[in-house]
Amino acid sequence: QVQLVESGGGAVQSGGSLRLSCAASAFTARRFYMGWFRQAPGKEREGVAVINSDGIAIHADSVKGRFTISLDSNKNTVYLQMNTLLPEDTALYYCAAILSWRLSFAQVLGDPQYWEFWGQGTQVTVSS
């Protein structure tokens, strides 16, 4: 059973930076997607960024130019570098995985229901 464990959340002021990490265990898939989603209170869970096992990545328009997803295949770990954080980035951030490439990037970024495994979430709070 794949397990995903996030770390790196915290509280920062607007304009600050954080780096989230997600370590995957029992992870033997050769083709996969890993991604970051976030959910603010009273809002739906939304896709932030997705990367595949070849290192190709996409980012949501709301974070382009500020956030960067990356993958260390040797460590089975995905990162989310978040710069120029804004109060509207405040949310619970989740790591997720899909152990295949049967869906497109656009499909998996746009819909949490396609994702097979989820971490427990890490809180990011940005104050103005």
Stockholm file with secondary structure:
# STOCKHOLM 1.0

chainA/1-128         QVQLVESGGGAVQSGGSLRLSCAASAFTARRFYMGWFRQAPGKEREGVAVINSDGIAIHADSVKGRFTISLDSNKNTVYLQMNTLLPEDTALYYCAAILSWRLSFAQVLGDPQYWEFWGQGTQVTVSS
#=GR chainA/1-128 SS CCEEEEECCEEEETTCCEEEEEEEESCCCSSCEEEEEEECTTSCCEEEEEEETTSCEEECTTTTTTEEEEEETTTTEEEEEECSCCGGGCEEEEEEEESCCCSCHHHHHHCGGGCCEECCCEEEEEEC
#=GC SS_cons         CCEEEEECCEEEETTCCEEEEEEEESCCCSSCEEEEEEECTTSCCEEEEEEETTSCEEECTTTTTTEEEEEETTTTEEEEEECSCCGGGCEEEEEEEESCCCSCHHHHHHCGGGCCEECCCEEEEEEC
//
